[in-house]
Amino acid sequence: MKITQASNVLLLAGLASSCLLPEERAGGSIRRSLNRRQGNSGKAIGKGDRFNSGNSFPRGIGSGNATDMTTILTVSEVTTGLQGLVKEYGIETFTTPYKTYEGRTITGAKVGGSGAYHIYLNGAIHARERGSHDSVLYFISDLLYAQKHGTGLTYGKKTYTNADVLKALSTGIVVTPLINPDGVNYDQTTNSCWRKNRNPKSSNGNANSIGIDLNRNFDFAWDPKKWASSVANEVASSSPSSEVYRGTAAFSEPETQNMKYILDTYTKVRWFIDLHSYAGDVLYSWGSDTDQTTQPYKNFLNSTYDSIRGITSDSTTTRYGEYISAEDLNNIKTAGTRFGNAMSTSTGRTYTVMQSAYLYPTSGASDDYAFSRHVADPTKNKVYSYTVEFGFGNNQASCPFYPTDAQYTSNLQETNAGFIEFLLAAADIGLE
Ligand SMILES: [Zn+2]
């Protein structure tokens, strides 16, 4: 649906949740409650390896749903699933260079394109947002199956032809389906509604204070001094017990370093999606303050505005708004709208497309970092960036981020329809 800026603020009151539970949003003194709500744990987690050490391959929901989808993919199944795709389709995978605190590596893959990769899809940066890595892995599985067999793909009420599949693949896609393996493994084995990574460096022995919010750890206005004092502890927190703890420095964490590595390595990436749940939103840049297209000097680099950055209710003309060119804003909204509309059409659940900052301003987020790179360093490629919040929550579960079986299926249909529509939009708007 289309909403005006003026109505966004009112709309927000009705948005119960996004990546954060309401009680996790305020201030720096947030503490995780060990007494979670009563309820079930939603769709079950996989046991064993459905991809048989890479001897069988995943096949997504759009190409006939041949894989056993009765359970959620485990951390190791993302790797064996990618190995299965290598064996079946001859794609290339890679391992990112920085090991997690628990010693895990992150496997990525490259599909399509003709030597250059213009798209980056990332999943599961927040551990408990179940279905994120499944969505990314099954999506590339679908594209590869449809390419090899000359078929199209169907996601609920959205159908794509084989020509669409080939056009989508021509963009060149880099994926890291599961960027936070320590967090996901912990969440899946404890059902603890875990969001952050598992680095205990700042916890001072307190189990409640383990982990960094990876999506506040990127080098985009990371320093709380960059923000109005009234929001400095809202955009992220300096308290290790907070769900939005920013860490001890920008890029202090191996997971965020690995994402920077992807963007540094695949220098032609033009479009980036970070896949989260749940709010039913497609969010586009910026996430720091209200977008404005007329005053380029008002931007995250300009310390003149540090004391008023992050207040979305004030005037962008006389106070502060984050600069984006009119052309970039148009491009990023156009592709985001196609993404959201495809999600909505696939299942009939309504997704909202809006600027990230209207959900709530954030510092150190992946999408802002990716889009800010060309501003901070003009030699770097411009990367149009999004946070996509699939799903609408499970109020019967102990953790509302844990989908029911039916929600998991709807979420897959929506994200995968959105992904392919987004790739087609990127190809239409431009990859260079
Ligand atoms: Zn999230």
Boltz pocket constraint, residues with backbone or C-beta under 6 A from the ligand:
constraints:
  - pocket:
      binder: B
      contacts: [[A, 19], [A, 126], [A, 129], [A, 275], [A, 276], [A, 277]]
      max_distance: 6.0
